[in-house]
Protein backbone atom coordinates (compact mmCIF):
# COMPACT_ATOMS: atom_id res chain seq x y z
CA UNK A 1 0.00 0.00 0.00
CA UNK A 2 1.50 3.35 -1.03
CA UNK A 3 1.19 6.59 0.97
CA UNK A 4 -1.82 7.86 -0.99
CA UNK A 5 -3.71 4.59 -0.60
CA UNK A 6 -2.92 4.54 3.12
CA UNK A 7 -4.27 8.06 3.64
CA UNK A 8 -7.42 7.30 1.66
CA UNK A 9 -7.98 4.10 3.64
CA UNK A 10 -7.56 5.85 7.01
CA UNK A 11 -9.78 8.75 5.97
CA UNK A 12 -12.45 6.39 4.71
CA UNK A 13 -12.38 4.38 7.91
CA UNK A 14 -12.64 7.51 10.05
CA UNK A 15 -15.61 8.74 8.03
CA UNK A 16 -17.32 5.38 8.36
CA UNK A 17 -16.73 5.32 12.11
CA UNK A 18 -18.11 8.83 12.45
CA UNK A 19 -21.21 7.94 10.44
CA UNK A 20 -21.76 4.85 12.55
CA UNK A 21 -21.48 6.85 15.76
CA UNK A 22 -24.19 9.28 14.73
CA UNK A 23 -27.57 8.18 16.00
CA UNK A 24 -30.25 8.67 13.32
CA UNK A 25 -32.61 10.22 15.88
CA UNK A 26 -30.02 12.87 16.72
CA UNK A 27 -29.14 13.95 13.21
CA UNK A 28 -31.82 13.99 10.58
CA UNK A 29 -30.66 14.20 6.97
CA UNK A 30 -32.13 17.66 6.35
CA UNK A 31 -31.14 19.93 9.21
CA UNK A 32 -29.59 17.78 11.95
CA UNK A 33 -31.66 19.17 14.82
CA UNK A 34 -31.51 17.06 18.00
CA UNK A 35 -34.75 15.25 18.87
CA UNK A 36 -35.60 14.28 22.45
CA UNK A 37 -38.68 13.22 24.39
CA UNK A 38 -40.43 14.51 27.50
CA UNK A 39 -41.73 12.19 30.22
CA UNK A 40 -45.39 13.16 29.76
CA UNK A 41 -46.69 10.05 27.91
CA UNK A 42 -45.58 7.67 30.68
CA UNK A 43 -46.79 9.40 33.85
CA UNK A 44 -49.06 6.42 34.58
CA UNK A 45 -45.89 4.47 35.28
CA UNK A 46 -42.87 5.17 37.48
CA UNK A 47 -40.24 7.63 36.36
CA UNK A 48 -37.61 4.88 36.29
CA UNK A 49 -39.85 2.95 33.89
CA UNK A 50 -40.35 6.15 31.92
CA UNK A 51 -36.60 6.58 31.49
CA UNK A 52 -36.33 2.98 30.33
CA UNK A 53 -39.10 3.45 27.77
CA UNK A 54 -37.77 6.76 26.43
CA UNK A 55 -34.44 5.06 25.82
CA UNK A 56 -36.20 2.10 24.18
CA UNK A 57 -38.06 4.51 21.87
CA UNK A 58 -34.72 5.62 20.44
CA UNK A 59 -34.11 8.90 22.23
CA UNK A 60 -30.96 10.07 23.98
CA UNK A 61 -32.41 13.21 25.57
CA UNK A 62 -35.36 13.74 27.90
CA UNK A 63 -36.97 16.66 29.66
CA UNK A 64 -38.49 16.88 33.14
CA UNK A 65 -41.87 18.24 32.10
CA UNK A 66 -44.78 16.58 33.91
CA UNK A 67 -44.47 16.18 37.67
CA UNK A 68 -46.22 13.48 39.66
CA UNK A 69 -46.86 12.96 43.35
CA UNK A 70 -43.63 10.98 43.54
CA UNK A 71 -41.49 13.18 41.31
CA UNK A 72 -41.23 16.92 42.10
CA UNK A 73 -38.34 17.23 39.63
CA UNK A 74 -36.93 20.76 40.09
CA UNK A 75 -39.87 21.92 42.24
CA UNK A 76 -39.25 24.27 45.14
CA UNK A 77 -40.16 21.40 47.48
CA UNK A 78 -37.51 19.04 46.07
CA UNK A 79 -34.91 18.08 48.68
CA UNK A 80 -31.15 17.96 48.09
CA UNK A 81 -31.25 14.20 48.64
CA UNK A 82 -33.99 13.74 46.04
CA UNK A 83 -32.15 15.90 43.49
CA UNK A 84 -28.89 14.03 43.98
CA UNK A 85 -30.67 10.70 43.52
CA UNK A 86 -32.59 12.03 40.50
CA UNK A 87 -29.37 13.01 38.77
CA UNK A 88 -27.95 9.54 39.33
CA UNK A 89 -31.12 7.86 38.05
CA UNK A 90 -31.07 9.87 34.84
CA UNK A 91 -27.37 9.18 34.29
CA UNK A 92 -27.85 5.45 34.94
CA UNK A 93 -30.61 5.34 32.32
CA UNK A 94 -28.19 6.41 29.60
CA UNK A 95 -30.22 9.56 28.93
CA UNK A 96 -29.39 13.23 29.34
CA UNK A 97 -31.98 15.69 30.69
CA UNK A 98 -31.99 19.14 29.11
CA UNK A 99 -34.99 20.91 30.68
CA UNK A 100 -36.97 21.28 33.89
CA UNK A 101 -40.49 22.71 34.01
CA UNK A 102 -40.81 25.84 36.12
CA UNK A 103 -43.90 26.29 38.29
CA UNK A 104 -44.45 29.85 39.42
CA UNK A 105 -47.22 31.26 41.63
CA UNK A 106 -48.58 34.74 41.05
CA UNK A 107 -51.25 35.02 43.72
CA UNK A 108 -48.63 35.43 46.45
CA UNK A 109 -46.35 38.36 47.33
CA UNK A 110 -43.82 39.17 44.63
CA UNK A 111 -40.75 38.49 46.77
CA UNK A 112 -42.07 35.05 47.72
CA UNK A 113 -42.72 34.14 44.09
CA UNK A 114 -39.25 35.29 43.09
CA UNK A 115 -37.73 33.23 45.90
CA UNK A 116 -39.58 30.07 44.79
CA UNK A 117 -38.56 30.50 41.18
CA UNK A 118 -34.93 31.14 42.07
CA UNK A 119 -34.90 27.95 44.12
CA UNK A 120 -36.14 25.98 41.12
CA UNK A 121 -33.44 27.52 38.96
CA UNK A 122 -30.87 26.46 41.56
CA UNK A 123 -32.25 22.93 41.35
CA UNK A 124 -32.02 22.97 37.55
CA UNK A 125 -28.43 24.14 37.76
CA UNK A 126 -27.59 21.37 40.23
CA UNK A 127 -28.88 18.84 37.69
CA UNK A 128 -26.91 20.58 34.92
CA UNK A 129 -30.07 21.30 32.92
CA UNK A 130 -29.72 23.75 30.05
CA UNK A 131 -33.26 25.16 30.23
CA UNK A 132 -36.08 25.97 32.62
CA UNK A 133 -39.49 26.23 31.00
CA UNK A 134 -42.32 28.56 31.99
CA UNK A 135 -45.93 28.33 30.81
CA UNK A 136 -47.16 31.87 31.32
CA UNK A 137 -50.31 32.61 33.32
CA UNK A 138 -54.01 32.59 32.49
CA UNK A 139 -55.45 35.37 34.64
CA UNK A 140 -55.02 38.95 33.31
CA UNK A 141 -54.70 40.27 36.86
CA UNK A 142 -51.52 38.18 37.23
CA UNK A 143 -49.81 39.27 34.00
CA UNK A 144 -47.77 42.09 35.51
CA UNK A 145 -46.73 39.95 38.47
CA UNK A 146 -45.62 37.18 36.09
CA UNK A 147 -43.58 39.57 33.95
CA UNK A 148 -41.73 40.92 36.98
CA UNK A 149 -40.95 37.42 38.25
CA UNK A 150 -39.71 36.33 34.82
CA UNK A 151 -37.53 39.43 34.49
CA UNK A 152 -35.79 38.53 37.73
CA UNK A 153 -35.66 34.84 36.78
CA UNK A 154 -34.06 35.56 33.41
CA UNK A 155 -31.22 37.47 35.03
CA UNK A 156 -30.79 34.97 37.85
CA UNK A 157 -30.84 31.99 35.48
CA UNK A 158 -28.20 33.62 33.31
CA UNK A 159 -25.92 33.89 36.35
CA UNK A 160 -26.44 30.16 36.93
CA UNK A 161 -25.78 29.19 33.32
CA UNK A 162 -29.42 28.22 32.67
CA UNK A 163 -31.63 29.54 29.87
CA UNK A 164 -35.19 30.64 30.68
CA UNK A 165 -37.82 29.89 28.05
CA UNK A 166 -41.61 30.10 27.76
CA UNK A 167 -43.97 27.95 25.70
CA UNK A 168 -47.38 28.88 24.24
CA UNK A 169 -49.92 27.76 26.81
CA UNK A 170 -52.90 30.08 26.60
CA UNK A 171 -53.43 33.31 28.52
CA UNK A 172 -50.37 35.51 28.55
CA UNK A 173 -48.58 33.04 26.24
CA UNK A 174 -51.53 32.26 23.98
CA UNK A 175 -50.18 33.28 20.57
CA UNK A 176 -47.68 35.65 18.98
CA UNK A 177 -49.31 38.94 20.05
CA UNK A 178 -49.38 37.89 23.70
CA UNK A 179 -45.88 36.40 23.55
CA UNK A 180 -44.43 39.57 22.04
CA UNK A 181 -46.02 41.61 24.84
CA UNK A 182 -44.43 39.36 27.47
CA UNK A 183 -41.02 39.57 25.84
CA UNK A 184 -41.21 43.35 25.74
CA UNK A 185 -42.20 43.43 29.42
CA UNK A 186 -39.51 41.00 30.58
CA UNK A 187 -36.86 42.71 28.47
CA UNK A 188 -34.00 40.32 29.03
CA UNK A 189 -31.88 38.46 26.45
CA UNK A 190 -32.05 35.27 28.54
CA UNK A 191 -35.82 34.99 28.05
CA UNK A 192 -36.67 33.06 24.89
CA UNK A 193 -39.45 30.87 23.44
CA UNK A 194 -39.92 27.13 23.10
CA UNK A 195 -42.55 27.03 20.40
CA UNK A 196 -45.51 24.64 20.65
CA UNK A 197 -47.49 24.56 17.42
CA UNK A 198 -50.01 22.10 18.85
CA UNK A 199 -50.80 24.43 21.72
CA UNK A 200 -51.46 27.28 19.30
CA UNK A 201 -54.24 25.14 17.83
CA UNK A 202 -55.41 23.87 21.22
CA UNK A 203 -55.65 27.24 23.01
CA UNK A 204 -56.40 29.69 20.19
CA UNK A 205 -57.43 27.84 17.02
CA UNK A 206 -55.01 30.05 15.07
CA UNK A 207 -52.57 29.01 12.35
CA UNK A 208 -49.33 27.83 14.03
CA UNK A 209 -47.23 28.81 11.00
CA UNK A 210 -48.53 32.38 10.88
CA UNK A 211 -48.25 32.74 14.67
CA UNK A 212 -44.65 31.56 14.52
CA UNK A 213 -43.44 34.08 11.96
CA UNK A 214 -43.37 37.18 14.25
CA UNK A 215 -41.43 35.36 16.98
CA UNK A 216 -39.37 32.76 15.08
CA UNK A 217 -36.08 34.56 15.71
CA UNK A 218 -36.66 34.17 19.46
CA UNK A 219 -37.35 30.41 19.38
CA UNK A 220 -34.63 28.23 20.92
CA UNK A 221 -36.60 24.98 21.33
CA UNK A 222 -39.70 23.21 20.07
CA UNK A 223 -42.29 21.20 22.02
CA UNK A 224 -43.67 18.72 19.50
CA UNK A 225 -47.34 17.84 19.64
CA UNK A 226 -50.25 17.73 17.21
CA UNK A 227 -53.83 18.86 17.75
CA UNK A 228 -56.94 18.56 15.59
CA UNK A 229 -59.08 21.38 17.01
CA UNK A 230 -59.27 23.84 19.93
CA UNK A 231 -59.49 22.00 23.28
CA UNK A 232 -59.26 18.59 21.58
CA UNK A 233 -56.99 15.71 22.54
CA UNK A 234 -53.24 16.32 22.14
CA UNK A 235 -52.14 12.82 23.12
CA UNK A 236 -52.26 11.79 19.48
CA UNK A 237 -49.92 10.72 16.72
CA UNK A 238 -48.19 13.36 14.63
CA UNK A 239 -49.81 13.93 11.26
CA UNK A 240 -53.34 13.26 12.52
CA UNK A 241 -54.01 16.84 13.60
CA UNK A 242 -53.79 20.28 12.02
CA UNK A 243 -50.14 21.13 12.63
CA UNK A 244 -48.26 21.56 9.35
CA UNK A 245 -44.90 20.33 10.62
CA UNK A 246 -42.99 20.85 7.33
CA UNK A 247 -44.07 24.50 7.10
CA UNK A 248 -43.34 25.10 10.79
CA UNK A 249 -39.85 23.65 10.45
CA UNK A 250 -39.10 25.57 7.27
CA UNK A 251 -40.08 28.78 9.08
CA UNK A 252 -37.80 27.89 11.98
CA UNK A 253 -34.94 27.00 9.65
CA UNK A 254 -35.23 30.35 7.87
CA UNK A 255 -34.94 32.09 11.26
CA UNK A 256 -31.74 30.20 12.11
CA UNK A 257 -33.24 27.74 14.58
CA UNK A 258 -30.96 24.88 15.64
CA UNK A 259 -33.05 22.73 18.01
CA UNK A 260 -33.78 20.96 20.20
CA UNK A 261 -37.07 19.35 19.24
CA UNK A 262 -38.73 17.62 22.19
CA UNK A 263 -41.56 15.16 21.61
CA UNK A 264 -44.19 15.97 24.23
CA UNK A 265 -47.12 13.81 23.22
CA UNK A 266 -48.17 10.57 21.60
CA UNK A 267 -51.10 8.21 21.95
CA UNK A 268 -50.92 6.56 25.37
CA UNK A 269 -51.31 2.81 25.17
CA UNK A 270 -52.61 0.29 27.69
CA UNK A 271 -49.02 -0.53 28.62
CA UNK A 272 -45.79 1.40 28.83
CA UNK A 273 -44.47 -0.63 25.90
CA UNK A 274 -47.45 0.26 23.69
CA UNK A 275 -46.90 3.90 24.51
CA UNK A 276 -43.24 3.49 23.56
CA UNK A 277 -44.21 2.17 20.13
CA UNK A 278 -46.23 5.35 19.57
CA UNK A 279 -43.44 7.59 20.87
CA UNK A 280 -41.02 5.88 18.51
CA UNK A 281 -43.44 6.43 15.61
CA UNK A 282 -43.64 10.15 16.41
CA UNK A 283 -39.85 10.33 16.44
CA UNK A 284 -39.73 8.64 13.05
CA UNK A 285 -42.36 11.06 11.75
CA UNK A 286 -40.21 14.04 12.78
CA UNK A 287 -37.07 12.52 11.24
CA UNK A 288 -38.86 12.03 7.93
CA UNK A 289 -40.12 15.61 7.96
CA UNK A 290 -36.73 17.01 8.93
CA UNK A 291 -35.05 15.07 6.15
CA UNK A 292 -36.95 17.21 3.64
CA UNK A 293 -36.56 20.59 5.34
Secondary structure, DSSP 8 states (H G I E B T S, - for coil): --HHHHHHHHHHHHHHHHHHHS-TTTS-SSS---EEEESGGGTTS-HHHHHHHHHHTT-SEEEE-S--SS--TT-TT--HHHHHHHHHHHHHHT-EEEEEE-----SS-HHHHHHHHHHHHHHHHHTT-SEEEE---S-GGGHHHHHHHHHHHHHHHHHTT-EEEEE--BTTBSSHHHHHHHHHHH--TTEEEEE-HHHHHHHH---HHHHHHTTGGGEEEEEE---SSTT---SS-TTSSS--HHHHHHHHHHTT----EEE------SSHHHHHHHHHHHHHHHHHHHHT-
